[in-house]
């Protein structure tokens, strides 16, 4: 990093735009020093970005898919070429370890652009068999042919949270661009700098001006103006349920399409028939909440629901896991758990743990702030003897904290698992995968992992489902 942190304007219509309201500091969560400065958003700048995207839509939506594919492929290649410098910036502003910043942020973003370069060439038309239709007042009878065609939606507003600022946003932007949409992106206020660096990269790759725009801001004004502007046709949002509800109300007033990935309180159900392999997989999966990105992951298995016969064994195993992971500076290769994104988030996590203690939970591991300064560190914490009605069992903590809850049978496990407002990701661990498959059907969750916390890149909203999410169907009918 340089001695003089860089100031970033908004990226609008293929160029930097200086902010009317000045800049705000982006702070390194590990050192508490300035990484750089982002633009403080103003409604007029958001409007300019939305209008630039609208102006660019007609040409981009009619661009030959092969040309769109070539541009996206070049973007992926340029990101890979600059992975080291981008990863250093992402690591500094997020507090992630370098392994995560490079492999699961920057290189994942490059892979997404390559994947949707191929996606731009996927068939967008579903032919329908000719159908004999009798005459009616509007038209004569005959054999009528038809097709269902996927069309771009228009201007897509992409808004995300702070945990994976490049990977999450690119996961929205790449399929949206591949379908022929234009984009206005709004990164999380805490760590937008790495994503802003993609603007010049996309321009260098040949993306026309106005197709991709980025606006930033430390408060809600930027997001609110982006959601409300008449030029945005779709809002794609990843973040808290509370903010998602506000977006839904505002977008609904204009009948805008919304796509939301909201808060998570993932349940990992460990059945009594879990053999040693399944049990170990469960401990590692739940343990990842304590180690990976310091628990700042909405899909994390933050609740471990364990059959009573395995309960104390599970608590002991997670306690050992929490005590063995290394907490420290993310630039140290031995570090597993780095800092949280901000002091406010660290304080929030600590407040949840203290509240659980007051409600009668047993702190089996952690629970005290690590003796590390500077930086916003929280200890990997295991809470046992938690009941389903406790706040820590109901609300997303977004930190390195897991709760362990016993159950007696499958019905009770399902009641506990589905007894929160969240339904993003759940898990089932069993020695009988067929049983786990059937149990998955009872979980009101968009995703279920069986004996693994691994992801599949083609499941919704990846792969072709990602393309479909940023398109709308048009029926085309003609006489055969």
C-alpha positions in Angstrom: 0.0 0.0 0.0 1.2 3.6 -0.7 1.9 6.2 2.0 -0.9 8.4 0.6 -4.1 6.3 0.4 -6.0 6.7 -2.9 -9.2 8.6 -3.2 -11.8 6.9 -5.4 -14.6 8.8 -7.3 -17.8 7.1 -8.5 -17.4 5.2 -11.7 -20.1 6.5 -14.1 -20.3 6.2 -17.9 -16.8 4.9 -18.2 -15.0 7.6 -16.2 -14.3 8.7 -12.6 -16.7 11.3 -11.2 -15.6 13.3 -8.2 -18.2 13.4 -5.4 -20.1 16.5 -4.5 -20.2 15.5 -0.8 -16.5 14.6 -0.5 -15.0 11.3 0.7 -15.1 9.0 3.7 -12.4 6.8 5.1 -12.1 3.0 4.4 -10.4 1.5 7.5 -8.2 -1.6 7.6 -10.0 -3.8 10.2 -6.6 -5.3 11.4 -4.6 -2.1 11.7 -7.3 0.5 12.1 -5.5 2.6 9.5 -6.8 4.2 6.3 -6.7 2.0 3.3 -8.2 4.6 1.0 -11.2 6.9 0.6 -14.5 6.3 -1.2 -16.9 8.9 -2.5 -19.8 10.0 -0.2 -22.9 9.3 -2.4 -25.4 12.0 -3.3 -28.8 11.4 -5.0 -27.7 13.4 -8.1 -24.7 11.1 -8.7 -26.9 8.0 -8.4 -29.3 9.5 -10.9 -26.4 10.2 -13.3 -25.3 6.5 -13.0 -28.8 5.2 -13.6 -29.3 7.5 -16.6 -25.9 6.4 -18.0 -27.0 2.8 -17.7 -30.3 3.5 -19.3 -28.7 5.3 -22.2 -26.3 2.4 -22.8 -29.0 -0.3 -22.5 -30.4 -0.3 -26.1 -27.0 -0.8 -27.8 -25.7 -3.3 -25.2 -28.9 -5.4 -25.2 -28.7 -5.7 -29.0 -25.0 -6.5 -29.1 -24.2 -9.9 -30.6 -23.9 -12.4 -27.8 -20.5 -13.5 -29.2 -19.2 -10.0 -28.7 -20.6 -9.8 -25.2 -19.0 -13.2 -24.4 -15.6 -12.0 -25.7 -15.7 -8.9 -23.6 -16.6 -10.8 -20.4 -13.8 -13.3 -21.2 -11.3 -10.5 -21.5 -12.5 -9.0 -18.2 -11.9 -12.3 -16.5 -8.4 -12.6 -18.0 -7.5 -9.0 -16.9 -8.7 -9.7 -13.3 -6.6 -12.8 -13.2 -3.5 -10.9 -14.5 -3.9 -8.3 -11.7 -4.9 -10.7 -9.0 -2.0 -10.0 -6.7 -2.5 -6.2 -6.5 -6.3 -6.6 -6.3 -6.0 -9.2 -3.6 -3.7 -6.9 -1.5 -6.3 -4.2 -1.7 -9.2 -6.5 -0.8 -7.3 -8.0 2.0 -6.5 -4.6 3.5 -10.1 -3.3 3.4 -11.9 -6.5 4.4 -9.5 -8.0 7.0 -9.7 -11.3 5.3 -6.6 -13.5 5.1 -4.7 -13.3 1.9 -5.8 -16.9 1.0 -9.4 -15.8 1.1 -8.9 -12.4 -0.5 -7.1 -13.9 -3.5 -8.7 -17.3 -4.1 -12.3 -16.7 -2.9 -12.6 -13.0 -3.9 -10.5 -12.0 -6.8 -10.0 -15.3 -8.6 -13.6 -16.3 -7.9 -14.7 -13.0 -9.6 -12.5 -13.8 -12.6 -14.1 -17.3 -12.8 -17.5 -15.8 -12.7 -16.9 -13.6 -15.7 -15.5 -16.6 -17.6 -18.5 -18.7 -16.7 -21.0 -16.1 -17.9 -19.0 -15.4 -21.0 -20.1 -18.9 -21.9 -23.5 -18.1 -20.5 -23.9 -15.3 -23.0 -23.9 -18.0 -25.7 -26.4 -20.3 -24.1 -29.7 -20.7 -26.0 -32.3 -18.1 -25.0 -35.2 -19.4 -27.0 -37.5 -22.3 -26.1 -39.4 -23.4 -29.3 -43.0 -24.6 -28.7 -44.8 -27.1 -30.9 -47.3 -25.7 -33.4 -50.8 -25.8 -32.1 -54.1 -25.9 -34.0 -56.3 -23.0 -32.9 -59.9 -22.4 -34.0 -60.9 -19.0 -35.3 -61.9 -16.3 -32.9 -63.0 -12.6 -33.2 -59.4 -11.3 -33.1 -57.9 -13.7 -35.7 -58.6 -16.6 -38.1 -57.9 -20.2 -37.2 -54.9 -22.2 -38.2 -51.7 -23.8 -37.0 -50.0 -21.4 -34.7 -46.3 -21.6 -33.9 -44.7 -20.0 -30.8 -41.5 -19.6 -28.8 -40.7 -18.4 -25.3 -37.6 -16.1 -25.4 -35.5 -14.8 -22.6 -35.0 -11.0 -22.9 -32.9 -8.7 -20.8 -34.7 -6.7 -18.1 -33.0 -3.3 -18.5 -31.1 -1.5 -15.8 -30.2 -3.7 -12.8 -29.2 -2.2 -9.5 -26.8 -4.5 -7.6 -26.4 -3.9 -3.8 -24.4 -6.2 -1.5 -23.0 -6.7 1.9 -19.4 -6.3 3.2 -18.2 -9.9 3.6 -17.3 -10.7 0.0 -17.3 -7.3 -1.7 -16.0 -8.4 -5.1 -17.2 -12.0 -5.4 -20.7 -11.3 -4.3 -21.2 -8.3 -6.6 -19.6 -9.9 -9.6 -21.9 -12.9 -9.0 -24.7 -10.4 -9.8 -23.0 -8.3 -12.4 -21.6 -11.0 -14.6 -24.9 -12.8 -15.4 -26.7 -9.5 -15.7 -24.2 -8.3 -18.3 -24.2 -11.6 -20.1 -28.0 -11.4 -20.6 -27.7 -7.9 -22.1 -28.6 -5.8 -19.1 -26.7 -2.7 -17.9 -25.7 -2.3 -14.3 -25.4 0.2 -11.5 -23.6 -1.4 -8.5 -23.5 -0.2 -5.0 -20.9 -2.0 -2.8 -21.1 -2.1 1.0 -19.8 1.1 2.6 -17.1 -0.7 4.6 -15.0 -2.1 1.7 -15.8 -0.8 -1.8 -12.3 -0.1 -3.1 -11.4 -3.4 -4.7 -14.7 -3.5 -6.6 -14.2 0.1 -7.8 -10.9 -1.0 -9.4 -13.0 -3.2 -11.8 -14.3 -0.1 -13.6 -11.1 0.7 -15.5 -10.5 -3.0 -16.0 -13.9 -3.4 -17.7 -13.3 -0.3 -19.9 -9.9 -1.8 -21.0 -11.6 -5.0 -21.9 -13.9 -3.2 -24.3 -17.1 -2.8 -22.2 -19.0 0.2 -23.6 -19.3 3.3 -21.4 -22.4 3.3 -19.2 -22.9 -0.5 -19.2 -21.2 -0.8 -15.8 -21.4 1.9 -13.2 -20.5 2.0 -9.5 -21.7 4.5 -6.8 -20.6 4.5 -3.2 -21.7 6.0 0.1 -21.4 5.5 3.8 -25.1 5.9 4.6 -28.4 4.8 3.2 -28.9 7.7 0.8 -27.1 6.1 -2.1 -29.1 2.8 -1.8 -32.4 4.6 -1.3 -31.9 6.8 -4.4 -30.8 3.8 -6.5 -33.9 1.7 -5.5 -36.2 4.7 -6.1 -34.9 5.9 -9.4 -37.3 5.3 -12.3 -34.5 4.1 -14.5 -33.7 1.0 -12.5 -35.8 -2.0 -13.5 -34.5 -4.6 -11.1 -33.0 -4.6 -7.6 -30.6 -7.4 -6.8 -29.8 -7.3 -3.1 -27.7 -9.3 -0.7 -27.8 -8.2 3.0 -30.0 -8.0 6.1 -33.6 -9.0 6.2 -34.5 -5.6 7.7 -33.0 -3.7 4.7 -34.5 -6.2 2.3 -38.0 -5.5 3.6 -37.5 -1.7 3.0 -36.3 -2.4 -0.5 -39.2 -4.7 -1.2 -41.7 -1.9 -0.2 -39.9 0.8 -2.2 -39.5 -1.5 -5.3 -43.1 -2.7 -5.1 -44.4 0.8 -5.5 -42.9 0.8 -9.0 -43.5 -2.9 -9.7 -39.7 -3.5 -10.0 -38.3 -7.0 -10.1 -36.4 -7.9 -6.9 -33.9 -10.7 -6.2 -32.9 -11.0 -2.6 -30.5 -13.1 -0.6 -31.2 -12.0 3.0 -30.0 -13.0 6.5 -29.2 -16.5 7.4 -29.4 -18.6 10.5 -28.3 -22.0 9.1 -29.1 -25.1 11.0 -26.8 -28.1 10.8 -28.9 -31.1 11.9 -26.8 -34.0 13.2 -29.0 -37.1 13.3 -28.4 -40.0 15.8 -27.3 -42.3 13.0 -24.4 -40.0 12.0 -21.4 -42.3 11.7 -17.9 -41.0 12.4 -17.4 -39.7 8.9 -20.7 -37.8 9.0 -20.1 -36.5 12.5 -16.6 -35.3 11.7 -18.0 -33.5 8.6 -20.6 -31.8 10.8 -18.0 -30.6 13.2 -15.8 -29.2 10.4 -18.8 -27.6 8.7 -20.0 -25.9 11.9 -16.4 -25.1 12.8 -16.1 -23.1 9.6 -18.4 -20.5 11.1 -15.7 -20.0 13.7 -12.8 -19.8 11.3 -13.8 -18.8 7.7 -14.2 -15.0 7.3 -14.6 -14.8 11.1 -18.1 -16.1 10.8 -19.2 -13.2 8.5 -21.0 -15.5 6.1 -24.8 -15.6 5.7 -24.8 -19.2 4.5 -22.8 -20.4 7.5 -24.2 -23.3 9.8 -24.4 -21.1 12.9 -26.8 -23.4 14.7 -25.8 -27.0 15.4 -28.8 -29.1 16.2 -27.6 -32.4 17.6 -29.5 -35.5 18.7 -29.2 -35.9 22.5 -27.1 -39.1 22.2 -24.4 -37.1 20.5 -24.8 -33.7 22.1 -21.9 -33.6 24.6 -19.6 -35.2 22.1 -20.5 -32.4 19.6 -20.0 -29.7 22.2 -16.6 -31.1 23.2 -15.5 -31.4 19.5 -16.5 -27.8 18.7 -14.8 -26.6 21.9 -11.5 -28.2 20.8 -11.9 -26.7 17.3 -12.5 -23.2 18.7 -9.5 -23.4 21.0 -7.2 -24.6 18.3 -7.8 -22.1 15.5 -5.3 -19.2 15.4 -6.6 -15.7 15.8 -4.4 -12.9 14.6 -3.3 -10.6 11.8 -4.7 -11.6 8.4 -1.3 -10.9 6.8 0.3 -13.7 8.9 0.1 -17.0 7.0 -0.6 -18.9 10.2 -3.7 -16.9 10.9 -7.1 -18.7 10.5 -9.4 -16.1 12.1 -8.9 -12.5 11.3 -10.7 -9.4 12.5 -14.4 -8.5 12.0 -15.1 -5.7 9.5 -15.6 -2.9 12.0 -15.5 -2.0 15.7 -19.3 -1.7 15.6 -19.7 -5.3 14.3 -17.2 -6.6 17.0 -19.3 -4.8 19.7 -22.5 -6.3 18.2 -21.1 -9.8 18.4 -19.9 -9.4 21.9 -23.3 -8.1 22.9 -25.0 -11.2 21.6 -22.6 -13.5 23.5 -23.2 -11.5 26.8 -27.0 -11.6 26.2 -26.8 -15.4 25.7 -24.8 -15.7 28.9 -27.4 -13.7 30.8 -30.2 -16.0 29.4 -28.4 -19.1 30.7 -26.3 -20.3 27.9 -23.0 -22.0 28.7 -19.9 -20.5 27.1 -17.9 -23.6 26.2 -15.2 -21.7 24.4 -14.3 -18.1 23.8 -16.6 -15.4 25.0 -13.8 -12.9 25.8 -12.1 -10.4 23.5 -8.7 -11.5 22.3 -5.8 -9.5 23.7 -4.9 -8.2 20.2 -4.4 -4.5 19.4 -5.0 -2.8 17.1 -7.9 -4.5 15.2 -11.5 -5.5 15.6 -11.1 -9.1 16.8 -13.6 -11.4 18.4 -12.9 -14.8 19.9 -14.3 -18.0 18.3 -17.1 -18.8 20.6 -19.2 -21.9 21.3 -22.4 -21.5 23.2 -24.0 -24.7 24.7 -27.2 -25.3 26.6 -28.9 -22.9 24.2 -32.7 -23.1 23.8 -34.4 -22.4 20.5 -36.1 -19.2 21.8 -32.9 -17.5 22.9 -31.9 -14.5 20.8 -28.6 -16.1 19.7 -30.7 -19.0 18.3 -33.0 -16.7 16.4 -31.0 -13.8 15.0 -28.0 -13.6 12.7 -24.9 -12.7 14.6 -22.5 -12.4 11.7 -19.4 -13.3 13.7 -17.4 -16.4 14.9 -20.2 -17.7 17.2 -22.1 -21.0 17.0 -24.9 -22.3 19.2 -25.4 -26.0 20.0 -29.0 -27.1 20.6 -30.1 -30.7 21.5 -33.2 -32.4 20.0 -34.9 -35.8 20.6 -36.3 -36.8 17.2 -36.6 -35.6 13.6 -39.9 -33.8 14.2 -38.3 -31.7 16.9 -35.2 -31.1 14.8 -37.4 -29.8 12.0 -39.4 -27.6 14.3 -36.2 -26.0 15.7 -34.6 -25.6 12.2 -37.6 -23.9 10.7 -38.4 -21.9 13.8 -36.5 -18.7 12.8 -37.4 -16.0 10.2 -34.4 -17.1 8.0 -34.5 -19.8 5.4 -31.3 -19.4 3.4 -29.1 -22.5 4.0 -29.5 -25.6 6.1 -27.5 -28.8 6.5 -28.2 -32.5 7.4 -25.6 -34.9 8.6 -26.5 -38.6 8.7 -25.1 -42.0 8.0 -28.1 -42.6 5.7 -28.0 -40.2 2.8 -31.5 -41.3 1.6 -32.9 -40.4 5.0 -31.1 -37.0 4.8 -32.5 -36.4 1.3 -36.1 -36.9 2.6 -35.4 -34.8 5.6 -34.2 -32.0 3.3 -37.7 -31.8 1.8 -39.1 -30.8 5.2 -36.7 -27.9 5.7 -38.0 -24.5 4.4 -34.7 -23.5 3.1 -33.5 -22.4 -0.3 -30.4 -24.6 0.0 -29.6 -27.8 1.9 -26.2 -29.5 2.2 -26.1 -33.2 2.9 -22.9 -34.3 4.8 -21.0 -31.3 3.5 -20.8 -27.5 3.6 -19.4 -27.4 0.1 -21.1 -25.4 -2.7 -21.9 -26.3 -6.3 -21.4 -23.4 -8.7 -24.3 -24.3 -11.0 -27.0 -24.4 -8.4 -29.3 -21.4 -8.1 -28.5 -18.6 -8.3 -25.4 -19.6 -10.3 -25.1 -21.3 -13.7 -28.1 -21.0 -16.0 -30.3 -20.0 -13.1 -28.2 -16.8 -12.7 -28.9 -15.9 -16.3 -32.6 -16.6 -15.9 -32.8 -14.4 -12.8 -31.7 -11.4 -14.8 -34.1 -12.0 -17.7 -37.8 -12.0 -18.4 -39.8 -14.2 -20.7 -41.4 -12.9 -23.8 -43.8 -15.1 -25.8 -43.6 -14.7 -29.6 -46.4 -16.2 -31.7 -46.9 -16.5 -35.5 -49.0 -18.4 -38.0 -47.3 -21.6 -39.2 
